[in-house]
Amino acid sequence: MIAYLTLILGCQLAGEVSVTLLGLPVPGPVLGMVLLFVILLIRGGIPEGLGQTADGLLRAMSLLFVPAGTGIMMHFTLLGQALLPLGAALIVSTLATIAVTAGMMRLLAKEAGDA
């Protein structure tokens, strides 16, 4: 478990370092997640221990939202002032996500029917 946790955190660190050194406009953890994905593609699958470690992290994920929730409550007046643009962005992004998901489902269903 420690080895897989080290792998996950090492990929995140590699992403953070790459973003800092190269000045990329992408969050470091996202680049680290892409790196981990590439490693798993090369390996050909997810090792059982890595899956168990990731599941353990996911079970504790709710704890990671406490600082974000605290920040939201501290800046509640700012959120109230920007309610209209935030609401519009939320609605547009939700509709875009639904449209892209529906399009992908139609495409994948068509390909599955051809097979």
C-alpha positions as CSV (number, residue, x, y, z in Angstrom):
1,M,0.0,0.0,0.0
2,I,2.8,2.4,0.8
3,A,4.4,1.8,-2.6
4,Y,1.2,2.6,-4.4
5,L,0.6,5.7,-2.2
6,T,4.1,6.8,-3.1
7,L,3.4,6.2,-6.8
8,I,0.3,8.4,-6.6
9,L,2.0,11.2,-4.7
10,G,5.1,10.9,-6.8
11,C,3.0,11.4,-10.0
12,Q,1.4,14.5,-8.3
13,L,4.8,15.8,-7.4
14,A,6.1,15.2,-10.9
15,G,3.1,17.1,-12.3
16,E,3.7,20.0,-9.8
17,V,7.4,20.2,-10.7
18,S,6.7,20.0,-14.5
19,V,4.1,22.8,-14.3
20,T,6.4,25.0,-12.2
21,L,9.5,24.5,-14.4
22,L,7.7,24.7,-17.8
23,G,5.2,27.4,-16.8
24,L,2.2,25.3,-18.1
25,P,-1.3,26.7,-17.6
26,V,-2.5,23.4,-16.1
27,P,-2.8,22.5,-12.4
28,G,0.0,20.2,-11.3
29,P,-2.2,17.4,-9.9
30,V,-4.0,17.2,-13.3
31,L,-0.7,16.7,-15.1
32,G,0.3,14.2,-12.5
33,M,-3.0,12.3,-13.0
34,V,-2.3,12.2,-16.8
35,L,1.2,10.9,-16.0
36,L,-0.3,8.1,-13.8
37,F,-2.8,7.3,-16.6
38,V,0.0,6.9,-19.1
39,I,1.9,4.7,-16.7
40,L,-1.2,2.5,-16.3
41,L,-1.7,2.4,-20.0
42,I,1.9,1.2,-20.6
43,R,1.5,-1.3,-17.8
44,G,-1.7,-2.6,-19.3
45,G,-4.0,-2.3,-16.3
46,I,-4.5,-1.3,-12.7
47,P,-2.7,-3.4,-10.1
48,E,-5.0,-4.6,-7.3
49,G,-3.0,-2.9,-4.6
50,L,-3.3,0.5,-6.5
51,G,-7.0,0.0,-6.8
52,Q,-7.3,-0.6,-3.0
53,T,-5.1,2.4,-2.2
54,A,-7.2,4.6,-4.5
55,D,-10.4,3.4,-2.9
56,G,-9.0,4.2,0.5
57,L,-8.2,7.7,-0.6
58,L,-11.7,8.1,-2.1
59,R,-13.3,7.0,1.1
60,A,-11.5,9.9,2.9
61,M,-12.1,12.4,0.2
62,S,-14.9,14.2,2.1
63,L,-12.3,15.4,4.5
64,L,-10.6,17.3,1.7
65,F,-13.7,19.4,1.1
66,V,-13.6,21.0,4.7
67,P,-11.1,23.7,3.8
68,A,-12.9,24.6,0.6
69,G,-16.2,24.8,2.5
70,T,-14.6,27.0,5.1
71,G,-13.2,29.3,2.4
72,I,-16.7,29.6,0.8
73,M,-18.2,30.6,4.1
74,M,-15.5,33.2,4.7
75,H,-16.1,34.8,1.3
76,F,-19.9,34.4,1.3
77,T,-20.5,38.1,0.5
78,L,-18.2,38.0,-2.5
79,L,-20.2,34.9,-3.8
80,G,-23.4,36.8,-3.3
81,Q,-22.1,39.7,-5.4
82,A,-21.1,37.4,-8.2
83,L,-24.2,35.3,-8.0
84,L,-25.5,36.0,-11.5
85,P,-22.2,35.2,-13.4
86,L,-21.6,32.1,-11.2
87,G,-25.1,30.9,-11.7
88,A,-24.9,31.4,-15.5
89,A,-21.5,29.6,-15.6
90,L,-22.9,26.7,-13.6
91,I,-26.0,26.3,-15.9
92,V,-24.0,26.6,-19.1
93,S,-21.3,24.1,-18.0
94,T,-23.9,21.6,-16.8
95,L,-25.8,21.8,-20.1
96,A,-22.5,21.5,-22.0
97,T,-21.6,18.4,-19.9
98,I,-24.9,16.8,-20.6
99,A,-24.7,17.5,-24.3
100,V,-21.1,16.1,-24.6
101,T,-22.1,13.0,-22.6
102,A,-25.2,12.4,-24.7
103,G,-23.1,12.8,-27.9
104,M,-20.5,10.3,-26.6
105,M,-23.1,7.8,-25.6
106,R,-24.7,8.0,-29.1
107,L,-21.3,7.6,-30.7
108,L,-20.3,4.7,-28.5
109,A,-23.7,3.0,-28.8
110,K,-23.4,3.2,-32.6
111,E,-19.9,1.7,-32.5
112,A,-21.1,-1.1,-30.2
113,G,-24.0,-1.8,-32.6
114,D,-21.5,-2.1,-35.5
115,A,-19.3,-4.6,-33.6
